[in-house]
Amino acid sequence: MTRKTTISENSRRLFLQQAAAGCLALGAITQAGAQTMVAETDAQANALSYKADATKVDKSKQTKYAAGQLCSNCALYQGAASSASGGCPLFSGKLVAAKGWCSAWVKKG
């Protein structure tokens, strides 16, 4: 009976170690994907007139744009206020530039 308990405990221990390693690997893969910056040529970025540098927004085409509107002060921006980039739910899995802008900009409330 002691041998059976030892095998069972070892199997359980091995399973937990493998499960933990799997979770860490999955987290690393997810984190790596989240580090990609959205390109202005990306289909979603193009549809939302995203510019990584808000000073390059064509004001004649983007009448909604006003000076001072940046991704970093948009309600959708998920990065820290001091970060150079952060997440945005409109570009899932990709980062936007804090100094960027898109037509979905909404004032932080």
C-alpha atoms as an extended CHARMM CRD file, in Angstrom:
* protein
*
       109  EXT
         1         1  MET       CA              0.0000000000        0.0000000000        0.0000000000  PROA      1               0.0000000000
         2         2  THR       CA              2.8930000000        2.3660000000        0.6590000000  PROA      2               0.0000000000
         3         3  ARG       CA              4.2360000000        1.8350000000       -2.8700000000  PROA      3               0.0000000000
         4         4  LYS       CA              0.8310000000        2.6130000000       -4.4320000000  PROA      4               0.0000000000
         5         5  THR       CA              0.5650000000        5.8420000000       -2.4320000000  PROA      5               0.0000000000
         6         6  THR       CA              4.0680000000        6.8880000000       -3.4960000000  PROA      6               0.0000000000
         7         7  ILE       CA              3.3320000000        6.3010000000       -7.1950000000  PROA      7               0.0000000000
         8         8  SER       CA              0.0620000000        8.2090000000       -6.8920000000  PROA      8               0.0000000000
         9         9  GLU       CA              1.7550000000       11.1240000000       -5.1150000000  PROA      9               0.0000000000
        10        10  ASN       CA              4.5610000000       11.1960000000       -7.7100000000  PROA      10              0.0000000000
        11        11  SER       CA              2.0460000000       11.2000000000      -10.5710000000  PROA      11              0.0000000000
        12        12  ARG       CA              0.0970000000       14.0140000000       -8.9410000000  PROA      12              0.0000000000
        13        13  ARG       CA              3.2870000000       15.9910000000       -8.3270000000  PROA      13              0.0000000000
        14        14  LEU       CA              4.4140000000       15.4860000000      -11.9290000000  PROA      14              0.0000000000
        15        15  PHE       CA              0.9990000000       16.5300000000      -13.2420000000  PROA      15              0.0000000000
        16        16  LEU       CA              1.0430000000       19.7340000000      -11.1550000000  PROA      16              0.0000000000
        17        17  GLN       CA              4.5790000000       20.5690000000      -12.3010000000  PROA      17              0.0000000000
        18        18  GLN       CA              3.6460000000       20.0500000000      -15.9420000000  PROA      18              0.0000000000
        19        19  ALA       CA              0.4430000000       22.0580000000      -15.5560000000  PROA      19              0.0000000000
        20        20  ALA       CA              2.3720000000       24.9330000000      -13.9750000000  PROA      20              0.0000000000
        21        21  ALA       CA              4.9820000000       24.8350000000      -16.7490000000  PROA      21              0.0000000000
        22        22  GLY       CA              2.2180000000       24.8310000000      -19.3600000000  PROA      22              0.0000000000
        23        23  CYS       CA              0.5490000000       27.8550000000      -17.8010000000  PROA      23              0.0000000000
        24        24  LEU       CA              3.8560000000       29.7330000000      -17.7050000000  PROA      24              0.0000000000
        25        25  ALA       CA              4.5290000000       28.9000000000      -21.3500000000  PROA      25              0.0000000000
        26        26  LEU       CA              1.0480000000       30.0160000000      -22.3820000000  PROA      26              0.0000000000
        27        27  GLY       CA              1.4790000000       33.2540000000      -20.4480000000  PROA      27              0.0000000000
        28        28  ALA       CA              4.8150000000       33.9170000000      -22.1420000000  PROA      28              0.0000000000
        29        29  ILE       CA              3.3080000000       33.3400000000      -25.5820000000  PROA      29              0.0000000000
        30        30  THR       CA              0.3790000000       35.6320000000      -24.8180000000  PROA      30              0.0000000000
        31        31  GLN       CA              2.6990000000       38.3170000000      -23.4210000000  PROA      31              0.0000000000
        32        32  ALA       CA              4.9420000000       38.1100000000      -26.4820000000  PROA      32              0.0000000000
        33        33  GLY       CA              1.9540000000       38.6290000000      -28.7790000000  PROA      33              0.0000000000
        34        34  ALA       CA              0.8170000000       41.6460000000      -26.7860000000  PROA      34              0.0000000000
        35        35  GLN       CA              4.1690000000       43.3460000000      -27.3620000000  PROA      35              0.0000000000
        36        36  THR       CA              3.6070000000       43.9080000000      -31.0980000000  PROA      36              0.0000000000
        37        37  MET       CA              2.9850000000       47.5000000000      -32.1300000000  PROA      37              0.0000000000
        38        38  VAL       CA              0.0650000000       48.0860000000      -34.4630000000  PROA      38              0.0000000000
        39        39  ALA       CA              1.1970000000       49.2270000000      -37.9020000000  PROA      39              0.0000000000
        40        40  GLU       CA             -0.5050000000       52.1480000000      -39.6120000000  PROA      40              0.0000000000
        41        41  THR       CA             -0.9280000000       49.8450000000      -42.6250000000  PROA      41              0.0000000000
        42        42  ASP       CA             -2.8800000000       47.2720000000      -40.5740000000  PROA      42              0.0000000000
        43        43  ALA       CA             -6.4450000000       46.9260000000      -41.8980000000  PROA      43              0.0000000000
        44        44  GLN       CA             -8.0520000000       47.9590000000      -38.5800000000  PROA      44              0.0000000000
        45        45  ALA       CA             -5.5890000000       50.8380000000      -38.1510000000  PROA      45              0.0000000000
        46        46  ASN       CA             -6.2890000000       52.0270000000      -41.6750000000  PROA      46              0.0000000000
        47        47  ALA       CA            -10.0490000000       51.8600000000      -41.1080000000  PROA      47              0.0000000000
        48        48  LEU       CA             -9.6860000000       53.9970000000      -37.9620000000  PROA      48              0.0000000000
        49        49  SER       CA             -7.1500000000       56.3990000000      -39.5430000000  PROA      49              0.0000000000
        50        50  TYR       CA             -4.5880000000       55.4800000000      -36.8700000000  PROA      50              0.0000000000
        51        51  LYS       CA             -1.3700000000       57.4730000000      -36.8240000000  PROA      51              0.0000000000
        52        52  ALA       CA              1.4850000000       56.5560000000      -34.4740000000  PROA      52              0.0000000000
        53        53  ASP       CA              2.3080000000       60.2810000000      -34.3140000000  PROA      53              0.0000000000
        54        54  ALA       CA             -0.7620000000       62.4760000000      -33.8050000000  PROA      54              0.0000000000
        55        55  THR       CA              1.0320000000       65.5070000000      -35.2650000000  PROA      55              0.0000000000
        56        56  LYS       CA              0.9220000000       63.7150000000      -38.6490000000  PROA      56              0.0000000000
        57        57  VAL       CA             -2.8820000000       63.4550000000      -38.7370000000  PROA      57              0.0000000000
        58        58  ASP       CA             -4.2690000000       65.0260000000      -41.9220000000  PROA      58              0.0000000000
        59        59  LYS       CA             -6.6030000000       67.6040000000      -40.3720000000  PROA      59              0.0000000000
        60        60  SER       CA             -8.3710000000       68.1980000000      -43.6890000000  PROA      60              0.0000000000
        61        61  LYS       CA             -9.4730000000       64.5300000000      -43.7840000000  PROA      61              0.0000000000
        62        62  GLN       CA             -9.9000000000       64.0220000000      -40.0310000000  PROA      62              0.0000000000
        63        63  THR       CA            -12.1570000000       66.8800000000      -38.9720000000  PROA      63              0.0000000000
        64        64  LYS       CA            -12.7990000000       65.1870000000      -35.6110000000  PROA      64              0.0000000000
        65        65  TYR       CA             -9.1190000000       65.5560000000      -34.6610000000  PROA      65              0.0000000000
        66        66  ALA       CA             -8.1410000000       68.3760000000      -32.3160000000  PROA      66              0.0000000000
        67        67  ALA       CA             -4.6530000000       69.2590000000      -31.1280000000  PROA      67              0.0000000000
        68        68  GLY       CA             -3.8340000000       67.5590000000      -27.8510000000  PROA      68              0.0000000000
        69        69  GLN       CA             -5.8280000000       64.4010000000      -28.5660000000  PROA      69              0.0000000000
        70        70  LEU       CA             -3.4970000000       61.4510000000      -28.0400000000  PROA      70              0.0000000000
        71        71  CYS       CA             -3.9360000000       57.7390000000      -27.4460000000  PROA      71              0.0000000000
        72        72  SER       CA             -2.5260000000       58.3110000000      -23.9480000000  PROA      72              0.0000000000
        73        73  ASN       CA             -5.4470000000       60.5920000000      -23.0170000000  PROA      73              0.0000000000
        74        74  CYS       CA             -8.1110000000       58.4640000000      -24.7280000000  PROA      74              0.0000000000
        75        75  ALA       CA            -10.6210000000       56.5240000000      -22.6130000000  PROA      75              0.0000000000
        76        76  LEU       CA             -9.7420000000       53.3360000000      -24.5320000000  PROA      76              0.0000000000
        77        77  TYR       CA             -5.9830000000       53.5000000000      -23.8340000000  PROA      77              0.0000000000
        78        78  GLN       CA             -4.8430000000       50.7700000000      -21.4300000000  PROA      78              0.0000000000
        79        79  GLY       CA             -1.2160000000       51.7910000000      -20.8880000000  PROA      79              0.0000000000
        80        80  ALA       CA              0.2210000000       53.7060000000      -17.9630000000  PROA      80              0.0000000000
        81        81  ALA       CA              0.1720000000       57.4860000000      -18.3370000000  PROA      81              0.0000000000
        82        82  SER       CA              3.9780000000       57.6080000000      -18.5010000000  PROA      82              0.0000000000
        83        83  SER       CA              4.4390000000       54.6890000000      -20.9280000000  PROA      83              0.0000000000
        84        84  ALA       CA              5.4370000000       55.0860000000      -24.5770000000  PROA      84              0.0000000000
        85        85  SER       CA              2.7960000000       52.5770000000      -25.6600000000  PROA      85              0.0000000000
        86        86  GLY       CA             -0.1480000000       50.6320000000      -24.3270000000  PROA      86              0.0000000000
        87        87  GLY       CA             -2.9600000000       48.3360000000      -25.2430000000  PROA      87              0.0000000000
        88        88  CYS       CA             -6.1870000000       49.3400000000      -26.9180000000  PROA      88              0.0000000000
        89        89  PRO       CA             -9.2660000000       47.0920000000      -27.2100000000  PROA      89              0.0000000000
        90        90  LEU       CA             -9.7250000000       48.2090000000      -30.8220000000  PROA      90              0.0000000000
        91        91  PHE       CA             -6.3910000000       46.6230000000      -31.7540000000  PROA      91              0.0000000000
        92        92  SER       CA             -6.5780000000       43.4270000000      -29.7070000000  PROA      92              0.0000000000
        93        93  GLY       CA             -3.2020000000       41.9330000000      -28.8910000000  PROA      93              0.0000000000
        94        94  LYS       CA             -1.2730000000       44.9200000000      -30.2170000000  PROA      94              0.0000000000
        95        95  LEU       CA              0.0920000000       48.1020000000      -28.6880000000  PROA      95              0.0000000000
        96        96  VAL       CA             -0.5970000000       51.6560000000      -29.8180000000  PROA      96              0.0000000000
        97        97  ALA       CA              1.7760000000       54.5770000000      -29.4560000000  PROA      97              0.0000000000
        98        98  ALA       CA              0.9460000000       56.8490000000      -26.5250000000  PROA      98              0.0000000000
        99        99  LYS       CA              1.5000000000       59.8190000000      -28.8740000000  PROA      99              0.0000000000
       100       100  GLY       CA             -0.7150000000       58.2700000000      -31.5340000000  PROA      100             0.0000000000
       101       101  TRP       CA             -4.3200000000       59.0170000000      -32.5250000000  PROA      101             0.0000000000
       102       102  CYS       CA             -7.2400000000       57.3320000000      -34.2690000000  PROA      102             0.0000000000
       103       103  SER       CA            -10.7610000000       58.3810000000      -35.2230000000  PROA      103             0.0000000000
       104       104  ALA       CA            -12.2300000000       56.4090000000      -32.2900000000  PROA      104             0.0000000000
       105       105  TRP       CA            -10.5680000000       58.7750000000      -29.7740000000  PROA      105             0.0000000000
       106       106  VAL       CA            -12.7990000000       59.4300000000      -26.7360000000  PROA      106             0.0000000000
       107       107  LYS       CA            -11.9880000000       61.8590000000      -23.9190000000  PROA      107             0.0000000000
       108       108  LYS       CA            -11.0630000000       60.1710000000      -20.6500000000  PROA      108             0.0000000000
       109       109  GLY       CA            -13.8230000000       60.8150000000      -18.2130000000  PROA      109             0.0000000000
